[in-house]
Amino acid sequence: MAKHRGARPEAGTPALRALAERGTAHTVHPYEHDPTSTAYGEEAVRALREKGVDVTPERLFKTLLVDVDGRLAVAVVPVAAMLDLKAVAAAAGGKKAAMADPVRAQRSSGYVVGGISPLGQRTTLPTVVDSSAEGFATVFVSAGRRGLQVELAPGDLLAATGGRYAAVARS
């Protein structure tokens, strides 16, 4: 994978700028976002596949902000799965987790819901990436806006977020 393929880094989002600053190899995948869609991950898989991109719901990951014992954390799980709140609480060193209030999530991350990236967030938060990511050479995550995904190696995603793997997804 070449560095910065698919878009000019200078025209990018904070997520893409963070990858460029680290020198992380990645590929940008833009697609036309349907403003009436609220199933952002499924929409991304469908739109990218229509463009000939080899992606599945198991390989495209959604970014979810959670409240773990009053502190925000980031969970990155496949679009094909649900977040296991008990597992993410334990992985983040807490007892109880709930989905973060969307306004709080947007304020903390600097991104809008449906375009929240685990990369380049306004506030650095503890990040847990579902361990299923380890099974892929590359994964897709939001590049920081609806209609824009970035493909990168899962190890590079961990390095760029300071995250760690844990089994936090369930079918």
C-alpha positions, 0 to 999 in steps of 0.5 A, spaced: 500 500 500 502 506 497 502 512 502 497 517 501 494 514 495 487 516 493 487 523 495 491 529 496 493 529 504 493 537 504 486 536 502 484 531 508 481 531 514 484 531 521 484 523 520 488 523 514 493 529 516 494 524 522 496 519 518 500 523 513 504 526 519 506 519 522 508 517 515 503 511 515 501 507 509 494 508 507 489 508 501 483 513 501 476 511 499 471 516 497 464 515 495 458 519 494 454 519 501 446 519 501 444 524 506 438 520 507 442 514 510 443 513 517 446 506 516 453 509 515 457 503 515 452 499 511 452 504 506 459 505 505 460 497 504 455 498 499 458 504 495 465 502 495 463 495 493 459 498 487 466 502 485 470 495 485 473 496 492 474 489 495 471 490 502 466 486 506 462 488 513 467 484 517 473 488 514 469 495 515 470 498 522 465 503 525 467 507 530 463 508 537 464 512 543 462 509 549 462 512 556 465 507 561 464 509 568 463 517 566 469 517 562 469 517 554 473 511 550 473 509 543 471 502 540 472 500 533 468 494 531 466 491 524 460 494 521 457 486 521 457 486 529 454 489 535 459 492 540 459 488 547 458 493 552 460 489 558 467 487 554 468 494 552 468 496 559 472 491 562 477 492 556 477 500 558 478 498 565 471 499 568 465 496 570 460 499 566 459 502 559 454 505 555 453 509 548 456 516 549 451 521 548 452 523 540 453 531 542 458 529 547 461 524 542 461 529 536 464 535 541 470 530 544 472 527 537 471 533 533 467 529 527 460 528 526 456 522 527 457 517 521 463 520 520 467 519 527 474 516 525 478 513 531 484 517 528 485 525 529 480 526 534 480 532 538 481 529 544 485 523 545 481 517 548 483 510 550 481 506 544 479 498 543 479 495 536 476 489 536 481 483 535 477 480 529 481 486 525 488 482 526 485 477 521 486 482 516 492 485 512 488 491 512 481 494 515 477 500 513 475 506 518 472 512 517 477 518 514 473 523 518 467 525 514 461 521 511 463 519 504 470 517 506 473 511 508 481 510 509 484 503 508 490 501 513 494 495 516 490 494 523 497 494 526 498 501 524 491 503 526 493 501 533 499 505 533 496 511 530 491 511 536 495 508 541 489 503 542 489 495 543 486 489 541 480 486 545 474 482 543 469 487 544 464 485 538 458 480 538 454 477 532 
